[in-house]
Amino acid sequence: MVRRPLLDRRGGVAGFEFVAIGQRVPRTVIPDDPAQAAERAIALLGAMRPTLQAGQFAIAAIPLEVLAMPVVIEHMPVDARIAFPDLIELDQRRTSLLEAVRRRGGVPGGYGVPFRGARFVLVEGDGLDSAGLGAAAEAARRAAPGIEVIAVGLPDVDAIEAALANVVDFAGGSLERRRSSRSSAELSAQAQRVCELMNAVLTGVELPELAAALRANVGLSYHLLRHVNSAWIALPRTAQSVDDAVMLIGRDGLFRWLAQMLAAEAPPRPSSRALQEVALARARLMELLAESQAMPGTPPFTTGLLSLLDAMMGLPIGEALAPLHLPQPALRALVNGDGPWHPMLDLVRRLERRDMQAASELAELFGGLDKVSAMSDEAWALARAASATPA
């Protein structure tokens, strides 16, 4: 299964859209063969369960005729949102099938257009401009006043923010920035200090000297101690001082934390919280991909973490990274789109988009798409835990 984040109007990751590997887009059907359709639907429902248990919502498009199979519906978790691409008009039989879904705790929704009793409508934003998306949302609400509108497949982060501000309740799509970024923004004083410390780590400054530099900055010292002693880090003992914290997490851990702090220092924008969570999920997934190939973990982690820095900072990626003396493989992947680490970053990005054919081909380098999907689930779990405890 592949998951794609969905943002709410507060700029956070509220839930995920789940798509079966090999499922066609637009998702009008899961395969024609009933056994294969049932297998994929069960896999989708199983993938949704941990997200629901974590308090986020999960949505998937599954035909009503498939979901209503006895072998499938028994796997549906409570509160799973299911959009039915094969359902527009209701007859007595389909009404009965929908009632079975509701009794199991499912939340039924329309695909493109609502039907009577739909709780939400899933709108494909791919290919729609702002006016087209607005018209689709307005038509859905006119047909079913008060219905929740969820847009997926939007082209970039600016389109997602615009849709959430004016049109829809939840939105997802590519979190890259396609439009030209401004080049007049300047890093804050704190961000510049974080860059200096990152460069000090990269150039081999000793840990005691790094600890002394951190102690001189009260804000960074506070954030470091809170980070090191947070539950999701799970170190064997509590850090009592900045020096203790630096020694506990070491050079690699310090660099990762500083990269998180740099992302957190980005100017505020509506999707800032979500961008930071997605960046952390990318970082962990790239780290897992690197580990599967026995590559060094920390530089790929940082590459993923900084891969949305242009959208966060509102700067071209090369300009946003200019203060950092990153390793060449990281710069090549982030700025030039090539080099040994680029396949990992490219795979991560394609998983968030709709280019599953290319993602499947790239995933073969790392054990296949099923294995990569499991890594992605682990990465999102870490990102969720870390987001609950700010850096």
N, C-alpha and C positions, 0 to 999 in steps of 0.2 A: 504494500500500500504506500501511497505518497500522500503527504499532508501539506496543505498550503494555509498559511496564517490568514485570519480574517480580523480586521481592525474594527473597533467601535468608535463612537464619536468622541470619546475621551483620549483617543490616540494610543490605546493599548491593544494587545493581542487578546481578543475576547474568545476566540475559538479557532477551529480549523475546518477546512473543506477537505474531505477525504476522497481520493480517486484511486480506482483499481489500476494496477500496472497493466497496460495494454488496453485500457478502456478508451473508447474512441471519443473524439471531441468534434462537434458538440456531443454531449453524452446522452444520446437518444436511447441507447440500449447497452446493456452489458451483453456478452456474446449470445448468439442465437441458440446455441446448444443448451438445453435446460440444465444439464448436469454442470457444465462449465459456468453458466450464469449463477446457479446456486452456490457453487464453490466461491466465486468471486464476491458475491453478495455477503456470504458468511464471513469471508476475510475482511471485507469493509466494515461490517458491524463489529467484529472483534477488535479491529484497529481503533474504532471510535471509543471503546469502553474506557480505557485509561484516561483519555481526555475528559470525558464526562465525570469520572470519579475525581479528577483534579479540580472540578468546579468550572470548567470552560465548556462551551457548547461545541458540538460536533455535527457536521452536516455532510450528507452524501446524496447523490442522485442514483436511485435504484428504481427500476420499473415496479409498479404495484403488482403486476402479475408474477414477478420474481420474488418480491419481498413476502407476498402472501403464501408462498409455498410453505407447507408445514415444516419442512426440514430447515427453512431459512428463518422464518419469523420467530422461532423459539430462541434464536441467538440475538434478537434485537435488544439492546440495552435500553433501560428507561431513559426518556428524554432525548433519545437520538432524533435528530431532525432529518427527515427523509423527503427529498424532492422527487416527485413522480413525473418523469418525462413522458410517460405514456398516458397521462390522465388530464383530460380537459373537461369532458362531459361526464356526468355521473349517471349511471343506471342502477337498477336494483342490486345487481351482482357486485359492481364496484363499490357501491355504498356499503355493502356487507363486508367487503374486504377491508375497506377503510376503518370500519368499526373494529375489526379484529386488530388492526394496527394500533388504534387508540387504546384498546383494552390492554395491550402489551406495554403501554406507556410511551409509544412513539409519537412524534410531533409531525404531522403530515403537512407538506407544502407543495406549492405549484412550481412548475419548471417553465419560466417565461411568462406564464399567465396563471392567475389563481383559479381555483375551483371552489365550489361552495363548501365551506368548512375548513379551508386551508388556513394555517396559522402564519405562513410566510410564503414568499415567492422568491425563487432564485433566478436572477437575471444575468445572462451572459453579457458582460461588458465588452468582450473582445469584438472589435470592429465598430463599436458604437462611440460616437463623439459625445460630448457633454450634453448636447441638446437631445440626442437620441436616447441616452440613458435616462435623462429627466422625463422624456415622454413615456418611456417604458414604465418607470416608477409611478408616474401620474396615472397611467392607464390601469396599473395594478391596484392602486389605492381607490380609483374611481369604481372599479369592479368590486372591490372588497375593502370598504373603509376601515382604516386602522390596521391593515395588514402590515406585517414586517417585511421590508424589502432588503434583500441581500444581493449585492453585486459582486461577481467574480470575474477574473480575467482582465482586470483593468491594466492599461499599458505601463503605468509608472506611478511613483509615489505621489507626484503632484495630482494626477487624476484621482487617486484614491482619496487624498485629502479633500479635493474639491467635491467629490461625490458624497463624502461623509458630512461636509459642511452644508450641503444644499439639497441632497437628493435622497440618500439611502440611509438605512440604519446600521448596516455592517458592509464592509467592502474588502476585497482582496485582489491581488494581482502581483505584477512585478513591483518590487520595492526599489528597483534601480531608478536613477534620475536620467531621463532621456533629454530633457531640455537643457539649454546652455546654462551652466551655473554662473553666478556672478563672480567676479574676480576682485571685488573691492573689500570683501570681509577680512577682518583681522582676527587672529587668535586672541582669546582673553589672556590676561597675565597668568592665570592659573594654568591654562592650557599650554602656554609657552614653557612654564616651569615643568609641567609633566613631560613635555617633549625633551627638555634638557635632561631630565632624569632617565628617560628611556634611552637616550643616546649615551648617557653615562654607563648604563647597564650593557649596552651593545659594545662599547669600547673597552669593557673589562675593568671598570673601576671596582675596587674591592668592596665587599659587603659592609664592613664597618664605616667606610667613607660614605656609602650610599645611605646608610642608616642615619649618619650625622646630617646629611643633606635633608632627609625627610623630617628629622626632628626640628629643623629650622622653619618648617612650614606646619603651623598648628592644624590647619584644615586637612592637609594630606595625612598628617599623623593620625588624626581622629578617624578618617576614612579607612586608613590601613588597618588600624586595630579593630575596627568594626568588621571589616572584611575578613581578616584572619580568624577572628573569633566567631564568625557566623556558622550556623549549623550546616550549611551546604558545603563548606570547606572541609569540615570533619577532620581537623588535625588532632593528633594524639593528646595534646595539652593546650591550655589557654596561654596566649601571649600576654605577658605582663608589661611589656614596653615596646617601643618602636624597634629597638635593637633586637629584642627577642622575636618580634614578628618577622623581621627581615631574615633572621637566621632560620626561622621555622619554614618559611616558604621558599627561600633560596632565590637564586638569580632568575631562574625561569618563571617561578611563581610571581616574583616582583614585577617582571616585565609584563606578564599577562595582566596583572592588576593595573599597572600604569596604562596599558592600552585601553582597558575598560574605563579608567578615569578620563582618558582623552576623549573617548566617545561620549562620556557623560557631560563633558565640558562644552559640547556642541551647542550653538545657539538654539533656543527652544523653537520647536515647530509642532504642529498638531500631532504628528506621528512619531515624535521623539522617543516615547517609551517603547513603542513597537519596534522602531528601528534598532534600538539598543538590544532588545530581546532577540530579534532576528539575527543581528550581528553576532551575538553570543552563541546562538544555535549554529550559525555558519562556522564559527571558530571551532566549536567542539566537533562538528562533523568533519571539518578539514583535518583536525587532529586525529580523529579515528581513521580517516582514509589514509593519512600518512603512516599511522601505526600499522595498518594492514600491509603496507609496502616497506616496513622497516625504515621509514624516513624519520628525520628528527621532528619531534612533535611541536615544540614551541613556535618556531617560525611559521609553519602552516597555520597554527592556531591564531597567531597575530594577523596573518594575512586575511583570514576569514573575518576576524574582529574588525579590521580596518576597511573591509571591502565596501561598506556603506558610508564611509567617512565623507564622501563628496555630497551625498544626500543630507547627511547630518549637518555638515558645516556650510552647505550652500556654496561650495567651491569646486572647481575642477579637481579631479582626483589627484593629478600631479601636483597641483598647488597645495592641496590639503596635506599631502604627504611630504612636501618639500622640507619641513623642519626636522624630519626624521631620517636618520641614516640607516634605513632598512636594508636587509640583505638583498642582493641583486635578484635572486629568484622571486622574492616578494614584490619588489618593484616591477619586475617584468610581468608578473601575473596581474597586478593591480592596474598598472599604467599602460603597458604595451599589449596585454592580452596574449602573452606567449611565455615560454620558459617552462622549466620542469614542474612548477607548482600550478601552472595554469589549468591543466586538465581537472584538478580537484576543484578549483574555484568555478570553472565552467560547469562541471557536474552539479555543484551546489546551486548555481543560478538556474540551471535548466530544470532542476527539480521544483523550483519555485514558480516556473513558468509552465508552459503547455507543450514544450518540445520533448515529449517523452521518447520519441525515437532516438534523438541525439543523446538524451540522458541514459537510455538503455545501452547504447553503444559505449559511452564513456564509462558506465558502471562496470562493464566487463573487465576493465583494468583493475577493479577493486573487489572482484568476486561476484559480480552480478547485481542486478537491481534489487533483488530480494534482500541480499545482505546489506546493501547500501541503505535500503529502507529501514532496516532494523537499527543501523547506526544513526539514521536521522531521528528515529523515535528517542533514542538515548540522548542525542544532542538537544532535542526540544525539552526533554525532562530536566536536563541540567539548566537550560536557559530559563525555564519556568521557576526553578528553585532559586537561581541566582537573582532573578528579577524581583522576587519576594524579599530579598535582602540586598539593598543597594550597595554598590561598591564603596 
